[in-house]
């Protein structure tokens, strides 16, 4: 069996085990939340009989292992259950919220990759001068400032005081693509800020090592301009770092989306998670967190495979 295929199958098996264990932890974690969803459904003034009836209606009267087996069975049948809070199917709720979060996340990743690579190249090219110091300061700020504080500061300054952007709201791309980008540019920038800082720092470090390589010396000896050498060889051979960071930081990006969507009033995936946690809406919490876990696991699996293609020096299994 080719080493690449063996490595892919091994990583696939490990990813499947991680997903199964995550489903158990998500199921149990949801039930460890304080509060009783049956009481929330029946009402504070409900009688014990009405609360018991609500528990039966929700299926919470069954042993935990039975509830878990039924949860997995429904997942394989494509039935995600119904929300305790709204009574709507979880599938329909996902269909309306996932596109918002996907658009926000893709916009944020695009901004992070573009500006992270650009700032990393500037920091390396101008090392020891004020542009490099400025980029380093931005990177430190991005890693230090919490998303919620940055979001509130952006709303107060750019939306309320200057009126440059809308403070809240969402427009579907199918309805008006320009307005959709206009409403998302500020929350996407806030969400991307920390990722920009991570990519910038790692790109600078990676490019510093790359620029000392023999082929860089040869390119300089041929008379190529410094910027051309930097962009053609330095940036290109450091892109593996960008892919790795985006894959590893995806979980943080999705967690940041919860806060960002709440601050900017976006009807997305993250806001639905927050509302569901507050109302102990088990079906929504289980499915949403499991989808995030599967997405994160799959992307990390793909990153591991892509990294060896992006950098031929890296062999499967991490061997040089």
C-alpha positions in Angstrom: 0.0 0.0 0.0 1.4 3.4 -0.9 2.6 5.4 2.1 0.2 8.3 1.3 -2.8 6.1 1.1 -1.8 4.3 4.4 -1.4 7.7 6.1 -4.8 8.9 4.7 -6.6 5.8 6.0 -4.9 6.1 9.4 -5.9 9.7 9.7 -9.4 8.9 8.5 -9.8 6.2 11.2 -8.5 8.6 13.9 -10.9 11.3 12.7 -13.9 8.9 12.9 -12.9 7.9 16.5 -12.7 11.6 17.4 -16.1 12.3 16.0 -17.7 9.4 17.9 -16.1 10.4 21.2 -17.1 14.0 20.5 -20.8 13.0 19.9 -20.8 11.3 23.4 -19.2 14.4 25.1 -21.6 16.7 23.3 -24.6 14.6 24.3 -23.6 14.4 28.0 -22.3 18.1 28.1 -25.7 19.4 27.0 -27.4 17.6 29.8 -24.9 19.0 32.4 -26.2 22.5 31.7 -28.0 24.0 34.7 -31.8 24.1 34.5 -34.6 21.8 33.3 -35.8 22.2 29.7 -39.1 20.5 30.7 -39.7 23.2 33.3 -38.9 25.9 30.7 -41.5 24.3 28.3 -44.2 23.7 30.9 -43.8 27.1 32.5 -42.7 28.2 36.0 -46.3 27.8 37.4 -46.7 24.3 36.0 -47.7 21.4 38.2 -45.4 18.4 38.7 -47.8 16.3 36.5 -47.4 18.8 33.7 -43.6 18.9 34.0 -43.5 15.1 34.0 -45.7 15.1 30.9 -43.3 17.6 29.2 -40.4 15.3 30.0 -42.1 12.4 28.4 -42.9 14.6 25.4 -39.3 15.5 25.1 -38.1 12.0 25.6 -36.1 13.0 28.7 -37.8 10.3 30.8 -35.7 7.6 29.1 -32.3 6.4 30.4 -29.3 8.4 29.0 -28.0 5.5 26.9 -31.4 5.1 25.3 -31.6 8.9 24.5 -28.1 8.7 23.0 -28.9 5.7 20.8 -32.1 7.4 19.6 -30.1 10.6 18.9 -27.6 8.7 16.7 -30.3 6.8 15.0 -32.1 10.0 14.0 -28.9 11.5 12.8 -28.3 8.5 10.4 -31.9 8.9 9.2 -31.4 12.6 8.5 -33.7 13.6 11.3 -32.2 16.2 13.5 -35.2 16.5 15.8 -37.3 19.5 16.8 -36.3 22.4 18.9 -37.6 22.4 22.5 -37.7 26.2 22.4 -39.5 27.0 19.1 -40.9 23.6 18.1 -39.4 24.0 14.6 -37.3 21.3 13.0 -33.6 21.7 13.7 -33.0 21.0 10.0 -35.0 24.0 8.9 -33.3 26.2 11.5 -29.9 25.1 10.2 -31.0 25.8 6.6 -31.6 29.4 7.5 -28.6 30.1 9.8 -25.8 28.1 8.2 -25.6 30.2 5.0 -25.2 33.4 7.1 -22.3 31.9 9.2 -20.6 30.3 6.1 -20.7 33.7 4.3 -19.3 35.5 7.4 -16.6 32.8 7.9 -15.5 32.7 4.3 -15.3 36.5 4.1 -13.3 36.6 7.3 -10.9 33.8 6.1 -10.4 35.7 2.8 -9.6 38.9 4.6 -7.3 37.1 7.1 -5.3 35.3 4.3 -4.9 38.3 2.1 -3.9 40.7 4.9 -1.9 38.1 6.8 0.2 37.3 3.8 0.6 40.9 2.9 1.6 42.0 6.4 3.9 39.0 6.8 5.7 39.9 3.6 6.0 43.6 4.6 7.3 42.6 8.0 10.0 40.4 6.5 11.0 42.8 3.7 11.2 45.8 6.0 12.6 44.0 9.0 14.3 46.4 11.4 12.3 49.4 10.0 9.1 51.2 11.0 6.8 49.2 8.7 7.9 46.0 10.3 7.4 47.5 13.8 3.9 48.7 12.8 2.9 45.3 11.5 4.2 43.7 14.7 2.2 46.1 16.8 -1.0 45.2 14.8 -0.2 41.5 15.3 0.2 41.9 19.0 -3.0 43.9 19.2 -4.9 41.2 17.2 -3.7 38.5 19.6 -4.5 40.5 22.7 -7.8 42.3 22.1 -11.0 40.2 22.7 -13.5 40.0 19.8 -16.4 41.3 21.9 -14.5 44.4 22.9 -13.2 45.0 19.4 -16.7 44.5 18.0 -18.3 47.0 20.5 -15.5 49.5 19.8 -16.1 49.2 16.1 -19.8 49.7 16.4 -19.4 52.8 18.6 -16.7 54.3 16.4 -17.4 53.3 12.8 -21.2 52.8 13.0 -22.6 55.2 15.6 -20.0 58.1 15.5 -18.9 58.1 11.9 -21.9 56.2 10.3 -19.7 54.4 7.8 -21.2 50.9 8.4 -24.6 49.6 9.6 -24.5 48.5 13.2 -26.6 45.4 12.7 -28.7 43.5 10.2 -28.1 41.1 7.4 -28.9 41.1 3.6 -28.9 37.9 1.6 -26.4 37.8 -1.3 -29.3 36.6 -3.5 -31.3 39.6 -2.6 -28.5 42.2 -3.0 -24.9 41.1 -3.2 -23.4 44.5 -2.7 -25.5 45.3 0.3 -24.7 41.8 1.7 -21.0 42.5 1.6 -21.5 46.0 3.0 -23.3 44.6 6.0 -20.7 41.9 6.5 -17.5 43.8 6.0 -17.3 45.1 9.6 -18.2 41.9 11.4 -16.0 39.9 9.1 -13.1 42.2 9.8 -13.6 41.9 13.5 -13.8 38.1 13.3 -10.7 38.0 11.1 -8.5 40.3 13.2 -7.1 37.7 15.4 -6.5 35.3 12.5 -4.7 38.0 10.6 -2.4 38.5 13.6 -1.6 34.7 13.7 -0.9 34.4 10.0 1.2 37.6 10.0 3.5 36.3 12.8 3.9 32.8 11.4 4.4 34.1 7.8 7.1 36.4 8.9 8.9 33.6 10.8 8.5 31.2 8.0 9.7 33.6 5.4 12.7 34.6 7.4 13.8 31.0 7.3 12.9 30.6 3.6 14.8 33.8 2.6 18.1 32.3 3.9 17.8 29.2 1.7 20.3 28.5 -1.1 17.7 29.0 -3.9 16.9 32.5 -2.6 20.6 33.3 -2.8 20.7 32.0 -6.4 17.6 34.1 -7.3 19.2 37.2 -5.9 22.4 36.4 -7.8 20.4 36.3 -11.0 19.5 40.0 -10.5 15.8 39.5 -9.7 14.3 42.4 -7.7 14.0 41.9 -3.9 10.2 42.2 -4.0 9.9 39.7 -6.8 12.1 37.2 -5.0 10.1 37.7 -1.8 6.7 37.2 -3.5 7.7 34.5 -6.0 9.8 32.3 -3.7 9.4 33.5 -0.1 5.6 33.8 0.0 5.0 30.8 -2.2 7.1 28.5 -0.1 5.5 29.7 3.1 1.8 29.1 2.1 1.8 25.8 3.9 1.9 27.7 7.1 -1.2 29.7 6.1 -3.1 26.5 5.4 -2.1 25.0 8.7 -3.0 28.1 10.7 -6.4 28.4 9.0 -7.1 24.7 9.7 -6.0 24.9 13.4 -7.8 28.2 14.0 -11.1 27.2 12.5 -12.4 26.2 15.9 -11.5 29.6 17.3 -13.1 31.3 14.2 -16.4 29.5 14.8 -16.3 30.3 18.5 -15.6 33.9 17.6 -18.6 33.8 15.3 -20.9 33.2 18.3 -19.8 36.4 19.9 -19.5 38.4 16.6 -23.0 37.4 15.4 -24.5 38.3 18.7 -22.9 41.7 18.8 -23.8 42.6 15.2 -27.3 41.0 15.3 -26.6 38.5 12.5 -29.1 35.6 12.3 -26.4 33.0 12.0 -25.2 29.7 13.3 -23.3 31.2 16.3 -26.3 33.2 17.6 -28.5 30.1 17.4 -26.0 28.3 19.6 -26.1 31.0 22.2 -29.9 31.2 22.3 -30.1 27.4 22.5 -27.6 27.2 25.4 -29.6 29.8 27.4 -32.8 27.9 26.9 -31.3 24.4 27.4 -32.5 23.4 23.9 -30.8 20.0 23.8 -31.6 19.0 20.2 -30.2 22.2 18.7 -27.1 22.2 21.0 -26.3 18.6 20.2 -26.6 18.9 16.4 -24.9 22.3 16.1 -21.9 21.5 18.2 -21.5 18.1 16.5 -21.6 19.8 13.1 -18.9 22.2 14.2 -16.8 19.3 15.6 -17.2 17.3 12.3 -16.3 20.4 10.3 -13.2 21.1 12.4 -12.1 17.4 12.2 -12.6 17.1 8.4 -10.7 20.4 7.8 -7.8 19.3 9.9 -7.8 15.9 8.1 -7.6 17.8 4.7 -5.0 20.1 6.0 -2.8 17.2 7.0 -3.1 15.8 3.5 -2.6 19.1 1.7 0.4 20.1 3.6 2.6 17.5 2.0 1.5 18.7 -1.4 2.1 22.4 -0.6 5.6 21.7 0.8 7.3 18.8 -1.0 10.0 18.7 1.7 7.3 17.3 4.1 6.6 13.6 3.8 3.6 11.8 5.2 3.6 11.0 8.8 5.7 14.1 9.5 9.0 12.6 8.2 11.4 14.9 6.3 
